[in-house]
Amino acid sequence: MNTTLTFTGWDRPGITAELLGSLGDSVEVRDIEQLVVQGRLVLSVAVDTEDVDAVRGLATQLGLQLDVTSECAAVVDRQAASAIAVLMSTALAAADVGRIAGEIADRGGNIERIIRTAEYPVTAIEVTVSGVPASVLKQALGPISTQIGVDVAVQSADIIRQGARLVVMDVDSTLIQDEVIDLLAREAGCEAAVADVTRRAMAGELDFAESLRDRVAALAGTPVSALATVRDAVRLTPGARTLCRTLNSLGYRLALVSGGFTEIVGPLAEQLGVHRFRANTLEVQDGRLTGRVVGPIVDRAGKAQALREFAEEFGFAASRTVAIGDGANDLDMLAAAGLGVAFNAKPAVAAAADASVTAPYLDSVLYLLGITRGQVEALTR
């Protein structure tokens, strides 16, 4: 007959070794699970003996509570995880977590594990679920996420989260807080007109390539020195340096794909250790912008194509790619990636993406990849 021993109490190094060692060489372990929560140990082990006097005495010496179950004790047939949900918020309320847990239960899902992965700059917890497909869970939790103001990103548990991936990022309003063409328009004295076209293009109201040509045309005659002024003016999104530094340290490959301009994107890539980039190039003659771009425009389709080409170059399957963007011209790229992340995105983009992040910190994306804040901080020591 199997006997299940469940120990609870304060954890310390070596405690598991002592407890199991006291059972003796002839006792077979049939099943075992261990968890430490807030410094408290829960160790449950199914063994093929009813002689537990020695371990009972040791548990008392160690200050542990011991529950012994012999009736119908058997190896538990645990379900394989089907989905992983990451919850993020600057203030994660217990009631909000409870509501999400209720939605999981209502759809026949069971929570197998919950761990906190970060407490700064946002609180992030990772919930492992069995019994319900990720697609069903995403559909159920999407509306709840909006209502309670908590980011909820659902991924299939089949996705291998360990190991390096290719991460491709949009630039304007994603990696940086600005729209570069609007900054150039300010230097050219046509800011208001260009900004309105930019807004409509990012919302998907205008064809991106056509809108870009119209905006660039308005820059004709601008001194090329304006590019240096804009390079100095762009503001990185909070967490951008941490995101890039961490992913580089873990062996990821990084790329920037932008409907903006190589004159700005190239130096950003070099500054942040980004391996590849693709953007549009402004034509210059006699020290001034001509109002035209050189070569094919990097538009919505071009962004997705760049992701595929970079993945092939670095040897990553599509499932090992991540795309991050905010605008309508990022939609194809987000769809082509194994994980498409909408970062402070327009509503239509957030709805279409695999995951949506509304926190203003770009390094929050790390938690969607299974990287914890502890790992981030360890890499910076």
PyMOL commands that set and color helices and strands:
alter all, ss='L'
color gray80, all
select helices_A, chain A and resi 15-21+53-61+94-106+134-148+180-188+191-202+208-217+225-233+240-249+262-272+300-314+318-320+328-336+347-352+362-368+373-379
alter helices_A, ss='H'
color red, helices_A
select strands_A, chain A and resi 3-10+29-37+40-47+65-69+81-89+110-118+123-130+151-156+166-169+253-261+276-285+288-294+321-325+339-343+355-357
alter strands_A, ss='S'
color yellow, strands_A
deselect
rebuild
show_as cartoon
